[in-house]
C-alpha cells in the first residue's frame, strides 16, 4: 500500500506537574492551514489558559512542513521538544497542542522541557492510527456482459466505487490506490479481451 500513517482520531490527555495542568490535544492536519485551524480551535476552547504551545508535521517524509511555537514559554522549552516528539512518532499530517494552566510553581527550563515532552508523547500515544493512501480517480466504460465479473475484480483490488451509470454501456467511476492502478488496468483489459475503456480523472 502507498501512503503513510496519520491520526485516525483526536485525542485529549491531561498531565499534571507541580500544580500546573497540561492538556495535550493531537489530531490530523494535512496542511499548514489545517494545523493552524486546530491550534486556533484549542486556543478558543481553553481561552483562559496560560500557554498554547504546539508542533505539527503537515505531510510526510520529503514533502513535510514543520511548525512549532513556545507561545510565551522560555525559548526552546516547549515547541522544540514537542517537535522532536512529532518527528519521532512515525506519523504524518499531525498537530499537537499542549495547553498549560500555570499552577503557581515555576518548573525551570528542564522541568518545562520534560513536561511538554511528556504531554506531546501522551497525546500522540492516545490517537488511533490509519494509513493514508494516495488514491487516483478512474472511469471504466465496458459492456453489460462484462459488468458483473469486472465489478467483483474492482472490489477485490480494494477500489471504492463512487458512481455507476447504465446507458449504452456501463460506466463505473471509482478511486483506487495509486500503486494498484496498473494492476487494475491490466486485469480489466485481460478480463474483457481489451473491450474496455479506462481513463484517469483529472
C-alpha positions as CSV (number, residue, x, y, z in Angstrom):
1,X,0.0,0.0,0.0
2,X,1.1,3.5,-0.7
3,X,0.8,6.3,1.8
4,X,1.8,6.8,5.4
5,X,0.3,6.6,8.9
6,X,-1.8,9.5,10.1
7,X,-4.0,10.1,13.1
8,X,-7.4,8.5,12.7
9,X,-8.9,10.2,15.7
10,X,-8.5,13.1,18.0
11,X,-7.0,12.7,21.5
12,X,-7.1,14.8,24.6
13,X,-5.0,13.9,27.6
14,X,-4.0,15.6,30.9
15,X,-0.6,15.7,32.6
16,X,-0.1,17.3,36.0
17,X,3.3,18.6,37.0
18,X,3.8,20.6,40.3
19,X,0.3,22.1,40.3
20,X,0.5,23.0,36.6
21,X,-2.1,21.3,34.4
22,X,-1.1,20.4,30.9
23,X,-3.8,19.4,28.3
24,X,-2.4,17.6,25.2
25,X,-4.5,17.6,22.0
26,X,-3.5,15.7,18.9
27,X,-5.3,15.4,15.7
28,X,-4.9,15.1,11.9
29,X,-3.8,18.1,9.9
30,X,-2.8,17.5,6.3
31,X,-1.9,21.2,5.6
32,X,-0.4,24.1,7.5
33,X,-3.8,25.8,7.3
34,X,-5.5,22.8,8.9
35,X,-2.8,22.8,11.7
36,X,-3.4,26.5,12.4
37,X,-7.1,25.9,12.5
38,X,-6.7,23.2,15.0
39,X,-4.4,25.4,17.1
40,X,-7.0,28.2,17.0
41,X,-9.7,25.9,18.0
42,X,-7.8,24.6,21.0
43,X,-6.9,28.2,21.9
44,X,-10.5,29.2,21.8
45,X,-11.7,26.2,23.8
46,X,-9.2,26.9,26.6
47,X,-9.1,30.6,26.3
48,X,-8.2,31.2,29.9
49,X,-5.0,29.0,29.8
50,X,-1.6,30.5,30.3
51,X,0.0,29.0,27.1
52,X,-0.9,27.0,24.0
53,X,2.4,25.6,22.7
54,X,2.3,23.4,19.6
55,X,4.2,21.4,17.0
56,X,3.0,20.0,13.7
57,X,4.1,18.0,10.7
58,X,1.9,18.6,7.6
59,X,2.8,15.9,5.1
60,X,5.4,13.2,5.5
61,X,8.9,12.2,4.5
62,X,10.5,14.5,1.9
63,X,7.3,16.6,1.5
64,X,6.7,17.6,5.1
65,X,6.3,21.1,6.5
66,X,7.0,21.5,10.2
67,X,5.9,24.2,12.6
68,X,6.2,24.9,16.3
69,X,5.7,27.6,19.0
70,X,6.8,28.2,22.6
71,X,3.8,30.6,22.9
72,X,5.5,32.7,25.6
73,X,7.3,29.9,27.4
74,X,11.2,30.3,27.6
75,X,12.7,29.8,24.2
76,X,13.3,26.1,23.3
77,X,11.4,24.7,26.3
78,X,8.1,23.8,24.6
79,X,7.8,23.9,20.8
80,X,11.2,22.3,20.1
81,X,10.8,19.3,22.4
82,X,7.3,18.8,21.1
83,X,8.5,18.9,17.5
84,X,11.1,16.3,18.4
85,X,8.3,14.1,19.6
86,X,6.3,14.7,16.4
87,X,9.3,14.0,14.2
88,X,10.0,10.7,16.1
89,X,6.4,9.4,16.3
90,X,6.2,8.0,12.8
91,X,3.0,9.9,11.9
92,X,2.4,12.4,9.1
93,X,-0.3,15.0,8.9
94,X,-0.3,15.5,12.7
95,X,-0.6,18.5,15.0
96,X,-0.1,18.5,18.8
97,X,-1.1,21.4,21.1
98,X,-0.1,21.5,24.7
99,X,-2.2,23.8,26.7
100,X,-0.8,24.9,30.1
101,X,-2.7,26.2,33.1
102,X,0.0,27.6,35.4
103,X,-0.2,26.3,38.9
104,X,2.0,28.9,40.7
105,X,5.2,26.9,40.8
106,X,7.9,27.5,38.2
107,X,9.2,24.4,36.7
108,X,12.5,25.6,35.4
109,X,13.9,25.0,31.9
110,X,14.5,21.3,32.4
111,X,11.1,20.8,34.0
112,X,9.3,22.6,31.2
113,X,11.1,20.5,28.5
114,X,10.1,17.3,30.4
115,X,6.5,18.4,30.9
116,X,5.9,19.4,27.3
117,X,7.7,16.3,26.0
118,X,5.5,14.1,28.2
119,X,2.3,15.9,27.2
120,X,3.1,15.6,23.5
121,X,4.0,11.9,23.9
122,X,0.8,11.1,25.8
123,X,-1.4,12.9,23.3
124,X,0.2,11.1,20.3
125,X,0.1,7.8,22.1
126,X,-3.7,8.2,22.6
127,X,-4.6,8.7,18.9
128,X,-5.6,5.8,16.7
129,X,-3.6,5.4,13.6
130,X,-4.6,4.7,10.0
131,X,-2.7,4.5,6.7
132,X,-3.3,7.5,4.4
133,X,-3.4,6.1,0.9
134,X,-2.8,8.1,-2.2
135,X,-5.8,7.5,-4.5
136,X,-6.4,8.1,-8.2
137,X,-9.8,8.6,-9.8
138,X,-10.7,6.3,-12.7
139,X,-13.6,6.0,-15.1
140,X,-14.2,2.5,-16.5
141,X,-16.5,2.0,-19.5
142,X,-17.4,-1.5,-20.5
143,X,-20.1,-3.8,-22.0
144,X,-23.0,-5.1,-19.9
145,X,-21.8,-8.7,-20.2
146,X,-18.5,-7.8,-18.6
147,X,-20.0,-5.8,-15.7
148,X,-20.5,-8.4,-13.0
149,X,-17.1,-10.1,-13.3
150,X,-15.3,-6.8,-13.6
151,X,-17.2,-5.2,-10.7
152,X,-16.1,-8.1,-8.5
153,X,-12.5,-7.7,-9.5
154,X,-12.6,-3.9,-8.9
155,X,-13.8,-4.5,-5.4
156,X,-11.3,-7.3,-4.8
157,X,-8.5,-4.8,-5.6
158,X,-9.8,-2.5,-2.8
159,X,-11.1,0.2,-5.2
160,X,-14.0,2.3,-4.0
161,X,-16.9,2.7,-6.4
162,X,-18.2,6.2,-6.4
163,X,-20.9,6.1,-9.1
164,X,-22.3,3.8,-11.8
165,X,-24.1,4.8,-15.0
166,X,-26.1,2.3,-17.1
167,X,-26.5,3.8,-20.5
168,X,-25.4,2.3,-23.9
169,X,-22.5,0.9,-21.9
170,X,-21.8,0.6,-18.2
171,X,-19.7,3.4,-16.8
172,X,-18.1,3.0,-13.4
173,X,-16.4,5.9,-11.5
174,X,-14.0,4.7,-8.8
175,X,-11.0,5.5,-6.7
176,X,-8.1,3.1,-6.3
177,X,-4.7,3.1,-4.5
178,X,-2.3,4.6,-6.9
179,X,0.0,1.7,-6.5
180,X,-2.7,-0.7,-7.7
181,X,-3.8,1.2,-10.7
182,X,-1.6,-0.6,-13.2
183,X,-2.8,-4.0,-11.8
184,X,-6.4,-2.8,-12.1
185,X,-5.9,-1.7,-15.7
186,X,-4.1,-4.8,-16.8
187,X,-6.7,-7.1,-15.1
188,X,-9.7,-5.4,-16.7
189,X,-8.1,-5.4,-20.1
190,X,-7.4,-9.1,-19.8
191,X,-10.9,-10.0,-18.5
192,X,-12.6,-8.1,-21.3
193,X,-10.1,-9.0,-24.1
194,X,-9.4,-5.3,-24.5
195,X,-13.1,-4.3,-24.8
196,X,-12.8,-1.7,-22.0
197,X,-12.1,2.0,-21.8
198,X,-10.1,3.2,-18.8
199,X,-9.5,6.9,-18.2
200,X,-7.9,8.7,-15.3
201,X,-9.8,11.5,-13.7
202,X,-8.1,14.9,-13.6
